[in-house]
Amino acid sequence: AQSVAQPEDQVNVAEGNPLTVKCTYSVSGNPYLFWYVQYPNRGLQFLLKYITGDNLVKGSYGFEAEFNKSQTSFHLKKPSALVSDSALYFCAVRDGYNFNKFYFGSGTKLNVKP
Amino acid sequence: GAVVSQHPSWVICKSGTSVKIECRSLDFQATTMFWYRQFPKQSLMLMATSNEGSKATYEQGVEKDKFLINHASLTLSTLTVTSAHPEDSSFYICSASGGSSYEQYFGPGTRLTVT
């Protein structure tokens, strides 16, 4: 079965500290992994993706994510959080066989406090 | 590049009326468009997938006669909520994918409130 899990509903971090938002996946075939951010009453904005190649992927706004095949994880990270990073983050995986199928995690609300 | 727009951004309608939401890919040809529904503080629920010129594929539990989807061109898909009821109130988000891209590009969403 295809699935994406974001085990944390909410992550709280102080501005300037590193942040991690967790994601694990289960999918048939090769995983195509994505992170999106959503601000209130807005659609999803693309942050980064992993298709193949280097396990450490760098994306928009200083975010990066590490693909770990053995742990089936794709955690989102940023070395130094900003208050403006506060938003809802979604991990998604695209089915390796059916490219039309995206599976989204339940979302993690990131709160960055000054 | 890869901009997707939605119109309207918000709409209020009376129970029993129909509402049409448009999704446009502004700078690329979207061979496939997706419609999602998002409840407050929840993830996106895929409603249907549409390919240009063919009938939409609906996810299990989504009423195709209630949520009419048309993808008449490579840049436009529409979602019509027919005979809307208050329980249809939600945030509707479309996305588009084109060519060999592995990505989906999301529209800004439409807030539907049925009174």
Interface residues (C-beta under 8 A of the other chain):
Chain A: Y32 F34 Y36 N41 R42 G43 L44 Q45 F46 K49 I51 F90 R94 F99 N100 F102 F104 G105 S106 G107
Chain B: V4 Q6 T32 F34 K41 Q42 S43 L44 L46 T49 T57 F91 I93 S95 S97 Y102 E103 Q104 Y105 F106 G107 P108 G109 R111
